[in-house]
Protein backbone atom coordinates (compact mmCIF):
# COMPACT_ATOMS: atom_id res chain seq x y z
CA UNK A 1 0.00 0.00 0.00
CA UNK A 2 2.88 2.37 0.72
CA UNK A 3 4.06 2.02 -2.84
CA UNK A 4 0.72 3.22 -4.20
CA UNK A 5 1.06 6.45 -2.22
CA UNK A 6 4.40 7.28 -3.84
CA UNK A 7 3.54 7.08 -7.53
CA UNK A 8 4.94 10.57 -8.19
CA UNK A 9 8.29 9.49 -6.69
CA UNK A 10 9.50 6.58 -8.84
CA UNK A 11 12.75 6.03 -6.96
CA UNK A 12 10.85 5.67 -3.67
CA UNK A 13 8.38 3.33 -5.39
CA UNK A 14 11.30 1.23 -6.59
CA UNK A 15 12.85 0.94 -3.13
CA UNK A 16 9.55 -0.12 -1.55
CA UNK A 17 8.70 -2.51 -4.39
CA UNK A 18 12.14 -4.13 -4.14
CA UNK A 19 11.74 -4.50 -0.38
CA UNK A 20 8.42 -6.26 -1.03
CA UNK A 21 10.02 -8.50 -3.65
CA UNK A 22 8.01 -6.99 -6.51
CA UNK A 23 10.97 -6.87 -8.89
CA UNK A 24 8.96 -6.05 -12.01
CA UNK A 25 7.46 -2.99 -10.37
CA UNK A 26 10.83 -2.02 -8.91
CA UNK A 27 12.49 -2.30 -12.33
CA UNK A 28 9.84 -0.14 -14.02
CA UNK A 29 10.07 2.47 -11.27
CA UNK A 30 13.89 2.63 -11.34
CA UNK A 31 13.69 2.93 -15.11
CA UNK A 32 11.31 5.88 -14.80
CA UNK A 33 13.53 7.46 -12.15
CA UNK A 34 16.53 7.02 -14.44
CA UNK A 35 14.66 8.61 -17.33
CA UNK A 36 13.77 11.58 -15.12
CA UNK A 37 17.40 11.91 -13.99
CA UNK A 38 18.59 11.92 -17.58
CA UNK A 39 16.06 14.63 -18.46
CA UNK A 40 17.53 16.69 -15.60
CA UNK A 41 20.99 16.20 -17.16
CA UNK A 42 22.09 14.03 -14.24
CA UNK A 43 23.71 11.32 -16.36
CA UNK A 44 25.65 9.67 -13.53
CA UNK A 45 22.48 9.39 -11.43
CA UNK A 46 20.62 8.00 -14.44
CA UNK A 47 23.28 5.32 -14.96
CA UNK A 48 23.07 4.27 -11.30
CA UNK A 49 19.26 4.14 -11.28
CA UNK A 50 19.00 2.26 -14.56
CA UNK A 51 21.64 -0.21 -13.42
CA UNK A 52 19.29 -1.02 -10.53
CA UNK A 53 16.46 -1.40 -13.05
CA UNK A 54 18.55 -3.87 -15.05
CA UNK A 55 19.28 -5.91 -11.93
CA UNK A 56 15.62 -5.95 -10.89
CA UNK A 57 14.37 -6.85 -14.39
CA UNK A 58 16.93 -9.64 -14.58
CA UNK A 59 15.62 -11.13 -11.33
CA UNK A 60 12.28 -11.79 -13.01
CA UNK A 61 13.73 -12.52 -16.48
CA UNK A 62 11.83 -9.62 -18.03
CA UNK A 63 13.70 -9.41 -21.33
CA UNK A 64 11.73 -6.48 -22.71
CA UNK A 65 12.26 -4.35 -19.62
CA UNK A 66 15.93 -5.32 -19.48
CA UNK A 67 16.37 -4.29 -23.12
CA UNK A 68 14.62 -0.97 -22.53
CA UNK A 69 16.83 -0.35 -19.52
CA UNK A 70 19.98 -1.02 -21.54
CA UNK A 71 18.79 1.52 -24.12
CA UNK A 72 18.31 4.16 -21.45
CA UNK A 73 21.60 3.37 -19.73
CA UNK A 74 23.28 3.62 -23.13
CA UNK A 75 21.78 7.08 -23.59
CA UNK A 76 22.89 8.11 -20.10
CA UNK A 77 26.41 6.84 -20.74
CA UNK A 78 26.46 8.70 -24.04
CA UNK A 79 25.46 11.88 -22.20
CA UNK A 80 28.36 11.24 -19.82
CA UNK A 81 30.69 10.85 -22.84
CA UNK A 82 31.32 7.17 -22.07
CA UNK A 83 30.80 6.08 -25.65
CA UNK A 84 32.34 2.63 -25.37
CA UNK A 85 29.97 1.57 -22.58
CA UNK A 86 27.06 3.35 -24.28
CA UNK A 87 27.61 1.27 -27.40
CA UNK A 88 27.92 -1.89 -25.31
CA UNK A 89 24.52 -1.21 -23.71
CA UNK A 90 22.87 -0.63 -27.08
CA UNK A 91 24.41 -3.83 -28.43
CA UNK A 92 22.99 -5.74 -25.45
CA UNK A 93 19.56 -4.19 -26.09
CA UNK A 94 19.69 -5.31 -29.73
CA UNK A 95 20.76 -8.82 -28.71
CA UNK A 96 17.98 -9.06 -26.12
CA UNK A 97 15.44 -7.81 -28.66
CA UNK A 98 16.00 -10.89 -30.79
CA UNK A 99 14.41 -12.92 -27.97
CA UNK A 100 11.12 -11.01 -27.70
CA UNK A 101 8.03 -10.93 -29.94
CA UNK A 102 8.38 -8.82 -33.12
CA UNK A 103 6.11 -5.99 -31.93
CA UNK A 104 8.07 -5.63 -28.72
CA UNK A 105 11.39 -5.77 -30.58
CA UNK A 106 10.15 -3.03 -32.90
CA UNK A 107 9.47 -0.84 -29.87
CA UNK A 108 12.95 -1.41 -28.49
CA UNK A 109 14.50 -0.57 -31.87
CA UNK A 110 12.47 2.66 -32.01
CA UNK A 111 13.93 3.56 -28.60
CA UNK A 112 17.45 2.76 -29.78
CA UNK A 113 16.97 5.06 -32.75
CA UNK A 114 15.88 7.87 -30.42
CA UNK A 115 12.11 7.63 -30.62
CA UNK A 116 9.73 7.28 -27.71
CA UNK A 117 10.26 8.85 -24.31
CA UNK A 118 8.42 6.58 -21.91
CA UNK A 119 11.06 3.91 -21.47
CA UNK A 120 9.54 2.54 -18.29
CA UNK A 121 6.13 1.95 -19.81
CA UNK A 122 5.07 -1.45 -21.03
CA UNK A 123 3.14 -2.11 -24.23
CA UNK A 124 -0.16 -1.45 -22.47
CA UNK A 125 1.06 1.85 -20.99
CA UNK A 126 1.53 0.42 -17.50
CA UNK A 127 4.49 1.75 -15.68
Order of alpha helices (4+ residues) and beta strands (2+ residues): alpha-alpha-alpha-alpha-alpha-alpha
